[in-house]
Amino acid sequence: MVSNGLIIRRGKPEVVIPEIIQQLGPGTVQAVTFQEEATSEELDVEAGVRKACGQCGVKVQSLWGHTLFHRDDLPFSAKQLAIGCISPRQIYHEIKRYEKERTSNQSTYWVIFELLWRDYFRFVALKYGNRLFYLSGIQGKHIQWKQDKKLFEAWKDGRTGVPFVDANMREMAATGFMSNRGRQNVASFLTKDLKLDWRLGAEWFESMLVDHDVCSNYGNWLYSAGLGNDPREDRKFNMVKQGLDYDPQGDYVRLWVPELKDVAGGSVHTVWTLSNSALSKADVSLGETYPNPVVIAPEWARHAGKTVHYAAITLSQSSGNPTQKASTTRFGNPAICK
């Protein structure tokens, strides 16, 4: 406990909260309050908190405050529980105050726009429930996804040989953060280029992101996999074009992929196309100091400055599911990402 009375504990809420109640003594805690959530594991935790608090003789109060719009404004309802530290409504009103007192601009617009997307995915979770976690998604579509352990590990470790993907994955591993643009790109790469089970990526994000939100994370992964609400089910990001659009000089890549720090300009996004002399000058040896790309999509050639021949490099000889013992996940069946 710190001097301002804030208690910080790590553990399961249904265990830690009654411990704190008992530590503070009878009659000290009048009520426990939390925000209502939308997905099953979180609801189970909240039910555990309710039960534990009841055994301690402490009231439980819940409210819907995680979204900008209230769920009662929608044509469906659900009994959900959640925890939250700041209301999106507070952010919204602060932005509106800023716009009134100073200025409105693209930045203020996009913050509110992203709050609405956050609302949207939470309401999707309320409508579809655990279908959010199904392999077939909310569309019930069956796709033959791969479960290649070595390809997945190359992706999660930022060792795919595709610099823009690797930079984003390494930033998340080091900081617990990745930009929205990066999240869209690495998700598209895993599902559309590597054709791996989308749930592997979703669960890896869940384990790594400090700002993880269940509904937004799984909703966005379904969106990337073509199993969500996007009418353009075959949407696919071009890794080279995206890298050049959002990191045209390659500074972001060089920051997070130091093996390529001496590759000049935007050519760092297509390092596999460089001549042997250019690679030698940058002290890069493909396959040794930096990986060859695990896959090269044909559409990348339009932005690479030279023809890129399609190749799909398989990192393992096995097909189908890996033999490694898997852990049981929120999906109710094995996955290899934890």
C-alpha positions in Angstrom: 0.0 0.0 0.0 1.3 3.4 -0.9 0.8 6.7 1.0 -2.3 7.8 -1.0 -4.2 4.7 0.0 -3.9 2.9 -3.3 -3.6 -0.8 -3.0 -1.8 -2.6 -5.9 -2.0 -6.4 -6.0 -1.4 -8.9 -8.7 -3.5 -12.0 -8.9 -7.0 -13.3 -9.5 -9.6 -10.7 -8.6 -11.9 -13.2 -7.0 -9.1 -14.2 -4.7 -7.3 -10.9 -4.1 -10.4 -8.7 -3.5 -11.7 -10.8 -0.5 -8.1 -10.9 0.9 -8.0 -7.1 0.8 -11.5 -6.8 2.4 -10.3 -9.1 5.3 -7.0 -7.2 5.6 -8.8 -3.8 5.9 -11.1 -5.2 8.6 -14.9 -5.6 9.2 -17.1 -2.7 8.1 -14.3 -0.9 6.3 -15.3 -1.8 2.8 -18.9 -0.8 2.0 -19.1 -1.9 -1.6 -17.1 -3.2 -4.5 -17.9 -1.5 -7.9 -17.0 -2.7 -11.4 -18.0 -2.1 -15.0 -20.0 -4.7 -16.9 -18.1 -6.8 -19.5 -19.1 -8.8 -22.5 -17.1 -12.0 -22.9 -17.2 -15.3 -21.0 -13.9 -15.6 -19.2 -14.3 -12.0 -17.9 -17.9 -12.8 -16.8 -16.7 -15.8 -14.9 -14.2 -13.7 -13.1 -16.9 -11.1 -12.2 -19.2 -13.9 -11.0 -16.4 -15.1 -8.8 -16.0 -11.6 -7.4 -19.7 -11.3 -6.7 -19.7 -14.7 -4.8 -16.5 -13.8 -2.8 -17.8 -10.4 -1.8 -21.2 -11.9 -0.8 -19.3 -14.3 1.5 -17.6 -11.3 3.1 -20.8 -9.4 3.6 -19.9 -6.7 1.1 -22.3 -5.3 -1.5 -21.4 -5.5 -5.2 -22.4 -2.7 -7.6 -22.0 -3.0 -11.4 -22.6 -0.5 -14.1 -22.2 -0.2 -17.9 -19.5 2.3 -18.6 -17.0 0.8 -21.0 -18.5 2.3 -24.1 -19.3 5.7 -25.4 -22.9 4.7 -26.1 -25.0 2.8 -23.5 -26.0 -0.7 -24.4 -29.7 0.1 -23.5 -29.7 2.4 -26.6 -29.2 -0.7 -28.8 -31.9 -3.2 -29.9 -30.5 -6.1 -27.8 -29.3 -6.5 -24.2 -27.2 -8.8 -22.1 -26.1 -9.4 -18.6 -22.4 -8.6 -18.5 -19.7 -7.5 -16.0 -16.5 -5.5 -16.3 -13.8 -3.4 -14.7 -12.6 -0.1 -15.9 -10.4 2.8 -14.9 -11.6 5.6 -17.2 -14.8 6.1 -19.0 -14.8 6.7 -22.8 -17.5 9.3 -22.1 -15.0 11.3 -20.0 -12.5 11.2 -22.9 -15.2 12.2 -25.4 -16.3 15.2 -23.3 -12.7 16.3 -22.7 -12.1 16.2 -26.4 -15.2 18.2 -27.1 -14.1 20.8 -24.4 -10.7 21.0 -26.1 -12.3 21.5 -29.5 -14.6 24.3 -28.1 -11.8 26.1 -26.3 -9.0 25.5 -28.8 -9.5 23.7 -32.1 -10.8 20.6 -33.7 -8.6 18.8 -36.1 -7.8 15.3 -37.5 -6.4 14.2 -34.2 -9.5 14.9 -32.2 -11.7 13.4 -35.0 -9.7 10.2 -35.0 -9.7 9.7 -31.2 -13.6 9.9 -31.2 -13.7 7.7 -34.3 -11.6 5.0 -32.6 -13.8 5.2 -29.5 -16.8 4.4 -31.7 -14.9 1.4 -33.2 -14.2 0.3 -29.6 -17.9 0.5 -28.9 -18.7 -1.3 -32.0 -16.6 -4.4 -31.2 -18.0 -4.5 -27.7 -21.5 -4.6 -29.0 -20.6 -7.2 -31.5 -19.4 -9.3 -28.6 -22.7 -8.7 -26.8 -24.6 -9.9 -29.9 -22.6 -12.9 -30.9 -21.2 -14.1 -27.5 -18.5 -16.8 -27.7 -18.8 -17.0 -31.4 -16.2 -14.3 -31.2 -13.6 -17.0 -30.3 -14.8 -19.7 -32.7 -12.4 -20.8 -35.5 -15.2 -20.1 -38.0 -15.9 -16.7 -36.5 -19.2 -14.9 -36.3 -19.8 -15.8 -40.0 -19.5 -19.5 -39.3 -17.2 -19.9 -42.3 -14.8 -22.8 -42.5 -11.3 -22.0 -43.8 -8.4 -24.5 -43.8 -6.0 -22.6 -41.6 -2.5 -23.9 -41.0 -0.9 -24.5 -37.6 2.8 -24.4 -38.4 4.7 -23.9 -35.2 7.9 -22.6 -36.9 6.1 -20.1 -39.0 4.2 -18.9 -36.0 7.3 -18.5 -33.9 9.0 -16.6 -36.8 6.1 -14.2 -36.8 5.8 -13.7 -33.0 9.6 -13.3 -32.6 9.9 -10.7 -35.4 12.0 -13.0 -37.6 9.9 -13.3 -40.7 12.4 -11.6 -43.0 9.8 -9.0 -43.8 11.1 -5.9 -42.1 7.9 -3.9 -41.5 6.3 -7.0 -39.9 9.4 -7.8 -37.8 9.7 -4.2 -36.5 6.1 -4.1 -35.3 6.4 -7.5 -33.6 9.6 -6.6 -31.9 8.2 -3.3 -30.6 5.3 -5.2 -29.1 7.6 -7.7 -27.5 9.8 -4.9 -26.0 7.1 -2.5 -24.9 3.7 -4.2 -24.9 2.5 -1.7 -27.5 1.9 -1.6 -31.2 0.2 1.0 -33.3 -3.2 0.4 -34.8 -1.6 0.4 -38.3 1.0 -2.1 -37.2 -1.7 -4.4 -35.7 -3.7 -4.4 -38.9 -0.6 -5.2 -41.0 0.9 -8.0 -38.8 -2.6 -9.6 -38.5 -3.1 -9.5 -42.3 0.4 -11.0 -42.8 -0.4 -13.9 -40.4 -3.8 -14.7 -41.8 -3.5 -13.8 -45.5 0.2 -14.3 -46.3 1.1 -17.1 -43.9 -2.5 -18.5 -43.8 -2.1 -19.4 -40.1 -4.9 -20.0 -37.7 -6.1 -16.4 -36.8 -6.6 -17.5 -33.1 -2.8 -17.9 -32.7 -2.3 -14.3 -33.4 -5.3 -13.1 -31.4 -4.1 -15.0 -28.3 -0.5 -13.8 -28.7 -1.8 -10.2 -28.8 -3.8 -11.0 -25.7 -0.7 -12.2 -23.8 1.5 -9.2 -24.9 -0.5 -6.0 -25.3 -0.6 -3.7 -22.2 -3.8 -2.1 -23.6 -5.5 -5.4 -24.5 -9.2 -5.3 -24.8 -10.9 -8.6 -25.4 -13.7 -7.4 -27.7 -11.5 -5.1 -29.8 -8.7 -7.6 -30.1 -10.8 -10.6 -31.2 -13.2 -8.4 -33.2 -10.2 -7.0 -35.2 -8.7 -10.4 -35.7 -11.9 -11.7 -37.1 -12.0 -8.7 -39.3 -8.5 -9.4 -40.6 -9.3 -13.1 -41.1 -12.4 -12.4 -43.2 -14.6 -13.9 -40.6 -16.0 -10.8 -39.0 -18.2 -7.9 -40.1 -16.1 -6.5 -43.0 -18.0 -6.9 -46.3 -14.7 -7.1 -48.1 -13.8 -10.5 -46.8 -10.7 -10.9 -49.0 -9.1 -7.6 -47.7 -5.3 -8.1 -47.7 -2.6 -5.6 -46.8 0.4 -5.2 -49.0 3.4 -5.3 -46.5 5.8 -3.5 -48.8 3.3 -0.7 -49.8 2.2 -0.2 -46.2 5.8 0.0 -45.0 6.7 2.6 -47.7 3.4 4.6 -47.0 3.9 4.8 -43.3 7.7 4.5 -42.9 8.9 5.9 -46.2 12.5 6.4 -45.1 12.7 3.2 -43.0 13.5 4.9 -39.8 11.0 2.9 -37.8 12.3 -0.4 -39.2 15.9 0.5 -38.4 15.0 1.4 -34.9 13.5 -2.0 -34.1 15.5 -4.2 -36.5 19.1 -3.1 -35.7 20.5 -5.8 -38.0 19.4 -3.5 -40.9 20.5 -0.2 -39.4 23.0 0.5 -42.2 20.5 -0.2 -45.0 19.7 3.3 -46.4 16.2 4.8 -47.0 13.1 2.9 -47.9 15.0 0.1 -49.5 15.1 -1.4 -46.0 11.5 -2.6 -46.6 12.6 -4.9 -49.4 16.1 -5.9 -48.2 15.9 -9.2 -50.1 15.9 -7.4 -53.4 19.2 -5.6 -52.8 22.3 -6.5 -54.7 25.0 -8.5 -53.0 27.3 -5.4 -53.0 24.6 -3.3 -51.3 24.0 -6.0 -48.7 27.7 -6.3 -48.0 28.1 -2.6 -47.7 25.3 -2.6 -45.0 26.9 -5.6 -43.3 23.8 -7.7 -43.9 24.0 -11.4 -44.8 20.5 -12.8 -45.6 19.9 -16.1 -43.9 22.7 -15.3 -41.4 22.5 -11.9 -39.8 18.8 -11.4 -40.9 16.4 -14.0 -42.2 15.3 -14.6 -45.7 11.6 -13.8 -46.0 9.4 -16.7 -45.0 7.0 -15.7 -47.9 7.1 -13.2 -50.7 3.7 -12.2 -52.1 3.5 -11.4 -55.8 1.8 -8.0 -55.3 4.8 -6.7 -53.4 6.7 -6.5 -56.7 4.7 -3.4 -57.7 6.3 -1.5 -54.9 9.7 -3.1 -54.6 11.6 -1.3 -57.4 12.3 -4.6 -59.1 10.5 -7.8 -59.9 9.8 -10.0 -56.9 9.2 -13.6 -57.7 6.6 -15.4 -55.7 7.9 -17.8 -53.2 6.5 -19.5 -50.2 9.2 -20.9 -47.9 8.0 -23.5 -45.5 10.0 -23.5 -42.3 9.0 -27.0 -41.2 8.5 -30.3 -43.0 5.5 -31.2 -41.1 1.9 -30.5 -42.2 -1.2 -30.2 -40.1 -1.0 -29.7 -36.4 2.4 -29.5 -34.6 3.3 -32.3 -32.3 4.2 -30.1 -29.4 1.8 -30.4 -26.4 -0.6 -27.6 -26.5 -2.3 -25.6 -23.8 -6.1 -25.3 -23.5 -7.2 -21.8 -24.3 -10.4 -19.7 -24.1 -11.4 -21.4 -27.4 -12.0 -24.7 -25.6 -9.4 -26.6 -27.8 -5.7 -26.6 -28.1 -3.6 -23.8 -29.6 0.1 -23.4 -29.8 0.6 -19.8 -28.9 1.0 -20.0 -25.2 
